[in-house]
């Protein structure tokens, strides 16, 4: 509640007039669907119908597959996936009635590419894309557009907390790309959502990943489709180079660990 109230005050500083109202409500979006539905109903009664829903609740646990507690897999799927399903399910009927709306799912570059240490996290972010693609096909005739954002490592308190427990391999792989600022990422997501773009990526690495993993995802324009067709082959070569370097990092770390363990045994 305290964080929400602080955020409310910060946002209110940018109000243009007294008619702009900022409402904050605390709710766990990952557990009880009826509670989430009731909270959003209350919010709409006070503020009016939802024009844009941004699903950004998320958490991360890093570690080797066999070292991660089983309940962590369940918790991350609840927060990262169901935490987006429940709010979206709560507003979709009203958006269809009004024939307008934007729904944003904040995935991750780890939702485009599975990486060492993210066996609990990546699947939850991959799931968001499957949901987004299926939902977009359903709601497009109603003038509702879905955006999936794939932000890179971003300088946030959550990222700082995650970095404390990252395996060495994960840290070294993460260091191959730069850390973005939260404001930069937010601006890109909002811009793409307003324009109705399905994919939202940040930077050159993000652009390349979006092309490489486009598959059967919808496109916003013919130009976007042509870019994917033209660049796919070239980016696949670059992508294979990255995958090779990541595998090399994992192999080196394994060899160093085994060498260290062997030395400890001989002492």
Helices and strands as residue ranges (DSSP letters): H 2-12, H 33-47, E 52-55, G 65-67, H 70-76, I 77-82, H 83-98, E 101-106, G 109-111, H 122-139, G 140-142, E 144-150, E 154-155, H 157-163, H 168-174, E 180-181, H 182-195, E 199-201, H 203-212, H 222-266
